[in-house]
């Protein structure tokens, strides 16, 4: 069985990009946005809070694709 594609959701906003990719079988492994209201909405929509400003995230904290 083919493995579902994984993706990261940078500048994720409220999750529109994620919805589109999940609809075709993708799986989000990381998300990030600096706006606090977008992060709150994203958390309400997906049950996980995105990391903050991508400039403060260590590369090691971003999962490798599987």
C-alpha positions as CSV (number, residue, x, y, z in Angstrom):
1,X,0.0,0.0,0.0
2,X,1.4,3.4,-0.9
3,X,2.4,5.6,2.0
4,X,0.4,8.8,2.4
5,X,2.4,12.0,1.7
6,X,3.5,14.1,4.6
7,X,3.7,17.8,4.6
8,X,4.5,20.8,6.8
9,X,2.1,23.7,7.1
10,X,4.2,26.9,7.3
11,X,2.4,30.2,7.7
12,X,-0.6,28.0,8.3
13,X,-3.2,30.7,9.2
14,X,-6.4,28.8,10.2
15,X,-5.6,25.7,8.2
16,X,-7.0,26.0,4.6
17,X,-3.9,24.5,3.1
18,X,-4.0,21.6,5.6
19,X,-7.6,20.9,4.8
20,X,-6.9,20.6,1.1
21,X,-3.9,18.3,1.5
22,X,-5.7,16.1,4.1
23,X,-8.6,15.8,1.7
24,X,-6.3,14.0,-0.8
25,X,-4.7,11.8,1.8
26,X,-1.8,13.9,3.1
27,X,-0.7,14.0,6.8
28,X,0.5,17.2,8.5
29,X,3.6,16.6,10.6
30,X,4.4,20.3,11.6
31,X,2.6,23.6,11.5
32,X,3.8,27.2,12.3
33,X,2.3,30.7,12.4
34,X,3.2,33.8,14.3
35,X,-0.3,35.3,14.6
36,X,-1.9,34.4,18.0
37,X,-5.5,34.5,16.7
38,X,-4.7,32.2,13.8
39,X,-2.9,29.8,16.2
40,X,-6.0,29.8,18.4
41,X,-8.3,29.1,15.5
42,X,-6.0,26.4,14.1
43,X,-5.9,24.7,17.5
44,X,-9.8,24.8,17.6
45,X,-10.0,23.3,14.1
46,X,-7.3,20.6,14.4
47,X,-6.7,20.0,18.1
48,X,-3.1,21.1,18.0
49,X,-1.5,24.4,18.4
50,X,1.0,25.4,15.7
51,X,4.5,26.4,16.7
52,X,5.1,30.1,16.8
53,X,7.3,32.3,14.5
54,X,9.2,30.0,12.2
55,X,12.3,32.1,12.7
56,X,12.5,30.8,16.3
57,X,12.0,27.1,15.5
58,X,15.1,25.0,15.4
59,X,15.5,23.0,12.3
60,X,15.9,19.9,14.5
61,X,12.4,20.5,15.8
62,X,10.9,20.1,12.3
63,X,10.2,16.4,11.6
64,X,11.8,14.8,8.5
65,X,9.4,13.4,5.9
66,X,8.8,9.7,6.3
